[in-house]
Amino acid sequence: MGVVIKPKGQVLERSEKMQLKRVGKSAVRRPELRQTVIALCASVLMFSCQPVAADMTDKQFEERLRSYLLAHPEIVLEAMKTLSERERRAAQTAQITKHADMFEQTPILGIGPDAAPHTVIEFFDYRCAPCKALHPKLQAALKDHPTIRVEMRHLPILSPGSERGARFALAAKNVGSPAKYRSVHEALWTLKGPLQESTFEKIALEHGLDWPAVRAEMKSDAVSERISTNRDIAVDLQILGTPAFVTPTSVSFGGTDAEALVAGWLGFRSHQP
């Protein structure tokens, strides 16, 4: 976010005044923020259209800075907003780093080349209509960016059926193979009816899976642990809905603009080794 300077003498909106008061209180409580804001404002002054004389004393500079801030008090608010966003991003990146191993796991289910050097993790739910609506657009948007892989992870949170579906898909992977897992996933992804056992049995038999073995695996510790781990990561990253996309430096939530999502992901690549 760039610093926005209003014309001299322009009256601040009431909401801006309230935010400015909060900024002032925050700066008092946190001296390091006050020093950062002063430095930012000084930088703006130094590079403004009003040149700083080389022989200006510290006192003269401080007086000029004070005058500038009195004329443009909203710049403090803008600077604090910028600083707050930087701090938020840094904190978010630190949280994501705790789960960095999820970017290193073998690709099994997703969009894009398996060997792509950069991975985005998508958390999804089989009952998530926006997830399903977004995928064709994502596939099209990623065709021109073979360096990005979107790897899908189960986050069943919308209904009991969501968890049954996730358990069935993961059980099919464990009992069968990655290929069986992908084919079962596709059947669930396009399913119009309820996510229930009779449906799972039909899908399992259609794809050549041992249904009794799959049904038993659905209740296994391995499947439960996978779902629990995904939920723990979601809670830690404050993911409250699907689809959610995680890069090594960001968490974003899906909408309808796949091009905008991909454009945002292109920026994280420089942060990955």
Secondary structure as GFF3:
##gff-version 3
##sequence-region A 1 273
A	DSSP	alpha_helix	14	29	.	.	.	ID=ss1
A	DSSP	alpha_helix	31	46	.	.	.	ID=ss2
A	DSSP	alpha_helix	58	71	.	.	.	ID=ss3
A	DSSP	alpha_helix	74	97	.	.	.	ID=ss4
A	DSSP	three_ten_helix	100	103	.	.	.	ID=ss5
A	DSSP	beta_strand	110	111	.	.	.	ID=ss6
A	DSSP	beta_strand	118	124	.	.	.	ID=ss7
A	DSSP	alpha_helix	129	142	.	.	.	ID=ss8
A	DSSP	beta_strand	148	154	.	.	.	ID=ss9
A	DSSP	alpha_helix	160	175	.	.	.	ID=ss10
A	DSSP	alpha_helix	178	189	.	.	.	ID=ss11
A	DSSP	alpha_helix	197	206	.	.	.	ID=ss12
A	DSSP	alpha_helix	211	217	.	.	.	ID=ss13
A	DSSP	alpha_helix	221	236	.	.	.	ID=ss14
A	DSSP	beta_strand	244	247	.	.	.	ID=ss15
A	DSSP	beta_strand	250	253	.	.	.	ID=ss16
A	DSSP	alpha_helix	258	266	.	.	.	ID=ss17
A	DSSP	three_ten_helix	268	271	.	.	.	ID=ss18
###
